[in-house]
Amino acid sequence: MNNQIHLKTVSLVTALLAVVMALLGLGLTALPASAANIPEAEITISTESVVTKQWDQVDVKCEWSVPDKSQPGDTFSVRLPAELRWFGDTTFDLKNPAGRTVATAAVNDDGLVVFTLTDFVASHPLNVGGKCFFTTQYSLEPTNGGTEELNFVVGDSVVRVPLTTEPCTEDCDPGVPTSVGKSMWWADPAQTKLESIFYMPPMAFETNDVVVTDIPAAGMEIDCSQVTPRVGKVVSGAGNIVEPFDNEQYPASIQCTPESLTVSWQGLPEGEHVELFVVTTVTDPSLDVYENNGTVNISGEQNPVGAEARRSIASGTGDGTVETTPTPSPSTAPATPTPTPTPSPSTAPATPTPSTSTATATPEPAPSTSTATATPEPAPSTSHPVVVVIPEEPAESTDEDNSEQLANTGAQGQGFIFIAAALLAVGSLLAFAGARKYGHRSH
């Protein structure tokens, strides 16, 4: 008796384990596929920019496409060549004409641009591709004119892009300024800060007073910790004051707030040079153009000055098409209903005709005796329908269905379902063994 209880317990535990393993296998097969890199992505790259000096802007265009049925979250990448550094927004979206984002792009400090597909490709899995546009800076000083090759790394391959360089050969340095003016440029590749310079010709009078005002437009604020006045007699070929400076001999008076700046000097001698560097911080990154205006007053002569800088915007396009394969499937569906009329045609009327004439004519008394013998309706019911026909057909169909399901699920799910089947078989054997032992003992 104890052995029977033990066998029943083991078989029950085995059956429960089989159920758990089967559910776990089905759950794992239902998990979505993880995102992957797309080595088959195709990208063509080009530029029409011409480089004349270091930090010149290089605008890059690309066309991209990925294989059909690529999955959301899949990625492909482009690495900038050593001669270029990224310049502009570090993230941007690639959208279709309706405004839906097909892919997103993000760049790191090493110049690696990673494109990630969105959920858009799940509903539009075919012909996925588009264009992209971004800005870089040429980080070297060009020495020779002509055409050089830039090597962009796309996945595991290299895309070679020609770039035209035309370095300056004559009158390249601006020299000493001859008029009052202002210039402004981006101070960082991410375009979060702008730097500007107020420049002016050497002092013309025996003694000179200078007052410079700076008023940034909306979207910018002055960084009062980065205001740099310079005074000196020596100027480089580029027109900037170089050491030795005379800043201590002619100190500047600075009054600064984020909205305005005033810097003044008094008693500057003839021939002295003055310049002022100012850094402003971007407070509204959504603007395309940033302006900074001011005035330079030299010995009572007022000179309005101004400068602007445009934001370089990275952007892109993308699109895809809906899979059209579901449309042929309805055509096969009507093919299945067509055989359905075949059982109804002439066989149905053929059966009623014998039932009317032959059954009613003479054999009513004789059939009464023969029907008594022929009434073994219970006999067919016990021999065929219950035992053989009904259980076997579903068993075969479920085996086929299971084989199809196993073919469509992942390796992990198949493993768990196989283990579940094995455990279920072991439990059944143990239960059968227990039943036999109990049967022998009862006799």
C-alpha positions in Angstrom: 0.0 0.0 0.0 2.8 2.4 0.9 4.5 1.6 -2.4 1.3 2.4 -4.3 1.0 5.8 -2.5 4.7 6.5 -3.2 4.2 5.7 -6.9 1.1 7.9 -7.1 2.9 10.8 -5.4 5.9 10.5 -7.7 3.7 10.3 -10.8 1.6 13.3 -9.6 4.8 15.4 -9.0 6.1 14.3 -12.4 2.9 15.4 -14.1 3.0 18.8 -12.3 6.6 19.3 -13.4 5.6 18.4 -17.0 2.9 21.1 -16.9 5.2 23.7 -15.5 7.9 22.9 -18.1 5.4 23.1 -20.9 4.1 26.4 -19.8 7.6 27.8 -19.4 8.5 26.6 -22.9 5.4 28.2 -24.4 6.2 31.4 -22.5 9.8 31.5 -23.8 8.7 30.9 -27.4 6.3 33.8 -27.1 9.1 36.3 -26.2 10.0 38.8 -28.9 13.3 38.5 -30.7 16.1 40.7 -29.3 17.4 43.7 -31.2 20.4 43.1 -33.5 22.9 44.9 -35.6 22.0 44.9 -39.3 25.2 44.0 -41.3 23.3 44.1 -44.6 22.3 47.7 -44.3 23.3 49.8 -47.3 24.5 53.4 -47.0 25.9 55.7 -49.7 27.6 58.9 -48.5 28.6 62.1 -50.4 29.6 65.7 -49.8 29.9 68.8 -52.0 31.8 70.9 -49.4 35.2 72.5 -50.2 37.7 72.9 -47.4 40.1 75.8 -47.3 41.2 75.8 -43.7 41.0 74.0 -40.4 37.5 73.8 -38.8 35.7 74.5 -42.1 32.2 73.1 -42.2 31.7 69.8 -44.2 28.1 69.0 -45.0 27.4 65.3 -45.5 24.5 63.6 -47.3 23.6 59.9 -47.1 21.0 57.4 -48.5 20.2 54.3 -46.5 18.2 51.1 -46.7 17.8 48.0 -44.6 16.7 44.4 -45.6 13.0 43.7 -45.7 11.4 42.6 -42.4 14.1 44.2 -40.2 12.8 44.5 -36.6 12.2 47.4 -34.3 15.3 48.1 -32.3 17.7 46.8 -34.9 20.6 49.1 -35.6 23.2 50.1 -38.2 26.0 52.6 -37.8 28.4 55.0 -39.5 31.7 56.1 -38.0 33.2 59.4 -39.1 36.7 59.5 -40.6 39.6 60.9 -38.5 39.6 64.1 -40.5 36.1 65.0 -39.4 34.4 65.8 -36.1 30.7 65.9 -35.5 29.2 69.4 -35.4 25.6 70.0 -34.4 22.8 68.1 -32.7 23.9 64.8 -31.3 20.4 63.2 -31.8 17.9 63.5 -34.5 14.9 61.6 -36.0 14.4 60.3 -39.5 10.7 60.8 -40.4 8.3 59.8 -43.2 6.1 62.4 -45.0 3.3 61.8 -42.5 5.6 62.8 -39.6 6.1 59.3 -38.2 9.6 58.4 -37.0 11.1 55.5 -38.9 14.5 55.6 -37.2 16.4 57.6 -34.6 20.1 58.6 -34.8 22.5 59.3 -32.0 26.2 60.2 -32.1 28.9 59.8 -29.4 32.1 61.7 -28.8 34.1 59.2 -31.0 32.0 60.1 -34.0 30.0 56.9 -34.1 26.5 57.5 -35.5 24.0 54.8 -34.5 20.7 54.5 -36.3 17.9 52.6 -34.5 14.7 51.4 -36.2 11.4 52.2 -34.5 8.1 50.4 -34.2 7.2 51.9 -37.6 9.0 49.0 -39.4 6.7 46.4 -37.6 3.7 47.7 -39.7 5.8 48.7 -42.7 8.4 45.9 -43.0 9.2 46.3 -46.8 11.4 48.8 -48.7 12.6 50.6 -45.5 15.0 53.3 -46.2 15.5 57.1 -46.6 18.1 59.9 -46.5 20.1 61.7 -43.8 21.9 65.1 -43.6 24.4 66.2 -41.0 27.3 68.6 -40.5 30.9 68.0 -39.6 34.1 70.1 -39.2 37.4 69.4 -40.9 39.8 69.1 -38.0 43.1 69.3 -39.8 44.9 72.2 -41.6 44.8 71.3 -45.3 48.3 71.5 -46.9 47.7 70.4 -50.5 44.9 71.3 -52.9 43.0 68.7 -54.8 40.9 65.7 -53.8 41.4 63.5 -50.9 39.5 60.4 -49.7 37.5 60.3 -46.5 37.0 56.8 -45.1 33.6 56.3 -43.5 33.2 53.0 -41.7 29.7 51.5 -42.3 29.3 48.3 -40.3 32.2 46.1 -41.3 32.9 47.9 -44.6 34.5 51.2 -45.6 32.8 53.8 -47.8 35.3 56.2 -49.5 34.1 59.7 -50.1 36.1 62.3 -52.2 36.5 65.7 -50.6 37.9 68.8 -52.4 40.5 70.9 -50.5 41.7 74.3 -51.6 44.0 75.8 -49.0 44.6 79.5 -49.1 47.9 80.5 -50.8 47.8 84.3 -51.1 46.6 87.0 -48.6 45.4 84.3 -46.3 45.7 86.3 -43.0 43.4 89.2 -42.4 46.2 91.2 -40.8 45.6 94.3 -38.6 41.9 95.4 -38.5 41.2 98.6 -40.4 37.7 99.0 -39.1 35.5 98.2 -36.1 33.6 94.9 -36.3 32.4 91.8 -34.6 32.5 88.1 -35.4 30.8 85.1 -33.7 31.2 81.3 -34.0 30.2 78.2 -32.2 32.5 77.4 -29.3 31.7 73.6 -29.0 30.6 70.9 -31.4 27.3 70.4 -29.6 26.4 74.1 -30.3 25.5 75.0 -26.8 27.9 78.0 -26.6 28.9 80.9 -28.9 32.1 82.9 -28.8 32.4 86.4 -30.3 35.2 89.0 -30.7 35.0 92.8 -30.9 37.9 94.0 -32.9 39.0 97.6 -33.9 41.9 99.4 -35.6 44.8 100.7 -33.5 44.1 103.8 -31.5 44.4 106.9 -33.6 44.7 109.7 -31.0 47.2 110.5 -28.4 44.8 109.4 -25.7 41.7 107.4 -26.3 38.7 106.2 -24.3 36.9 103.0 -25.5 33.5 101.7 -24.4 32.1 98.4 -25.8 28.5 97.2 -25.1 27.2 93.7 -26.0 23.5 92.8 -26.0 22.6 89.2 -27.0 19.2 88.5 -28.6 16.6 86.1 -27.4 17.8 82.5 -26.8 21.2 83.6 -25.5 22.8 84.7 -22.2 26.2 86.2 -21.5 28.5 84.1 -19.5 30.1 86.7 -17.2 32.8 84.4 -16.1 34.1 84.2 -19.7 34.7 87.9 -20.6 38.2 88.4 -21.8 39.5 92.0 -22.6 43.0 92.3 -24.2 45.3 95.3 -24.8 48.6 95.2 -26.5 50.9 96.6 -29.3 51.8 93.2 -31.0 49.3 91.7 -33.5 49.6 88.3 -35.2 49.2 87.7 -38.9 45.6 86.7 -38.1 45.0 90.1 -36.6 44.8 89.1 -33.0 46.7 90.6 -30.1 49.5 88.4 -28.8 51.9 88.6 -25.9 53.2 90.7 -24.3 49.8 92.1 -23.2 49.3 95.5 -21.7 46.2 94.4 -19.7 47.7 95.4 -16.3 48.9 98.8 -17.5 45.5 99.6 -19.0 42.9 97.6 -17.0 39.4 97.3 -18.2 36.2 98.1 -16.2 33.6 95.3 -16.6 29.9 95.5 -15.8 28.2 92.3 -16.7 24.8 90.7 -16.4 23.4 87.7 -18.5 21.4 90.3 -20.6 24.0 92.9 -21.2 27.8 93.7 -21.0 29.7 97.0 -20.8 33.5 97.0 -20.9 35.5 100.3 -20.9 39.1 101.6 -21.1 40.5 105.0 -20.4 43.6 106.8 -21.6 44.8 104.3 -24.2 47.8 105.7 -26.1 48.1 106.0 -29.9 48.9 102.7 -31.6 47.5 100.6 -28.8 45.3 97.7 -29.9 42.1 96.6 -28.1 39.9 93.5 -28.5 37.2 91.8 -26.4 36.2 88.1 -26.3 32.7 87.2 -25.0 31.1 83.8 -24.5 27.3 83.4 -24.6 25.3 80.4 -23.6 22.3 79.1 -25.6 19.1 79.1 -23.6 16.8 78.2 -26.4 18.2 75.4 -28.6 15.2 75.4 -30.9 16.3 78.5 -32.8 18.0 78.3 -36.2 19.7 81.7 -36.0 21.4 83.4 -33.0 22.1 87.2 -33.1 24.3 89.3 -31.0 24.5 93.1 -31.4 26.4 95.9 -29.7 28.3 99.1 -30.1 31.9 100.2 -30.0 32.6 103.8 -29.0 36.1 105.1 -29.6 36.8 108.7 -28.4 33.1 109.6 -28.8 32.6 108.0 -32.2 29.8 105.4 -32.0 30.0 102.3 -34.2 27.1 99.7 -34.2 28.3 96.1 -34.7 26.5 92.8 -34.9 27.0 89.2 -35.8 24.9 86.0 -36.2 25.5 82.3 -36.2 23.3 79.6 -37.7 22.7 76.3 -36.1 23.7 73.3 -38.2 20.8 70.9 -38.0 21.1 67.1 -38.5 18.0 65.5 -40.0 16.8 62.7 -42.1 13.9 60.9 -43.8 12.6 57.4 -43.9 9.7 55.3 -45.1 8.5 51.8 -45.7 5.6 49.9 -47.3 3.0 47.6 -45.8 3.5 43.9 -46.5 1.1 42.8 -49.3 1.4 39.1 -48.8 -1.9 38.8 -46.8 -3.9 39.6 -50.0 -3.2 36.3 -51.8 -4.4 34.3 -48.8 -8.1 35.3 -49.2 -7.9 33.8 -52.8 -7.1 30.4 -51.3 -9.9 30.8 -48.8 -12.6 30.7 -51.5 -11.0 27.6 -52.9 -11.8 25.7 -49.7 -15.5 26.6 -49.7 -15.9 25.4 -53.3 -15.6 21.7 -52.4 -18.4 22.2 -49.8 -21.2 22.2 -52.4 -20.0 18.8 -53.7 -21.4 16.7 -50.8 -24.9 18.3 -51.3 -25.5 17.8 -55.0 -27.1 14.5 -56.2 -26.3 12.2 -53.4 -28.7 13.9 -51.0 -31.8 13.5 -53.2 -30.7 9.9 -54.1 -31.0 8.7 -50.5 -34.6 9.9 -50.0 -35.9 8.2 -53.2 -35.2 4.6 -52.0 -36.7 5.4 -48.7 -40.0 6.3 -50.2 -40.9 3.6 -52.7 -39.0 0.5 -51.7 -39.5 0.9 -48.0 -43.3 1.4 -48.1 -44.2 -1.3 -50.7 -44.3 -4.9 -49.4 -41.6 -5.3 -46.9 -43.3 -3.8 -43.9 -44.3 -7.1 -42.3 -41.0 -8.8 -43.2 -38.8 -6.0 -42.1 -40.6 -6.1 -38.8 -39.0 -9.5 -38.2 -35.8 -8.6 -40.0 -35.6 -5.3 -38.3 -35.8 -7.1 -35.0 -32.7 -9.0 -36.0 -31.4 -6.0 -37.8 -32.0 -3.7 -34.9 -28.5 -4.3 -33.5 -28.0 -0.6 -33.5 -26.2 -0.9 -30.2 -23.7 -3.3 -31.7 -22.2 -0.7 -34.2 -22.2 1.9 -31.4 -20.1 -0.3 -29.1 -17.6 -1.5 -31.7 -16.7 1.5 -33.8 -17.5 5.0 -32.8 -16.4 5.0 -29.2 -13.2 3.1 -29.1 -11.3 3.6 -32.3 -12.5 6.4 -34.5 -12.9 9.4 -32.2 -9.7 9.2 -30.1 -7.3 8.4 -32.9 -8.2 11.3 -35.3 -7.6 14.1 -32.8 -4.5 12.4 -31.6 -3.0 12.4 -35.1 -4.1 16.0 -35.7 -2.6 17.3 -32.4 0.7 15.6 -33.3 0.8 17.5 -36.6 -0.2 20.7 -34.9 2.5 20.3 -32.3 5.1 19.6 -35.0 4.1 22.8 -36.7 4.2 24.8 -33.5 7.6 23.4 -32.6 8.9 24.3 -36.0 7.8 27.9 -35.5 9.0 28.4 -32.0 12.5 29.1 -30.6 15.1 26.6 -29.5 14.5 27.3 -25.8 10.7 26.7 -26.1 11.3 23.4 -28.0 13.6 22.2 -25.3 11.2 22.9 -22.5 8.2 21.3 -24.4 10.4 18.2 -25.1 11.3 17.9 -21.4 7.6 18.4 -20.5 6.7 15.5 -22.8 9.4 13.3 -21.3 8.3 14.1 -17.8 4.6 13.4 -18.7 5.6 10.0 -20.1 7.6 9.1 -17.0 4.6 10.1 -14.8 2.3 8.0 -16.9 4.6 4.9 -16.6 4.9 5.4 -12.9 1.1 5.7 -12.6 0.7 2.6 -14.7 3.2 0.6 -12.6 1.4 1.6 -9.5 -1.9 0.5 -10.9 -0.5 -2.9 -11.9 1.0 -3.4 -8.4 -2.2 -2.5 -6.8 -4.0 -4.9 -9.2 -1.7 -7.8 -8.3 -2.1 -7.2 -4.6 -5.9 -6.9 -4.8 -6.0 -10.4 -6.3 
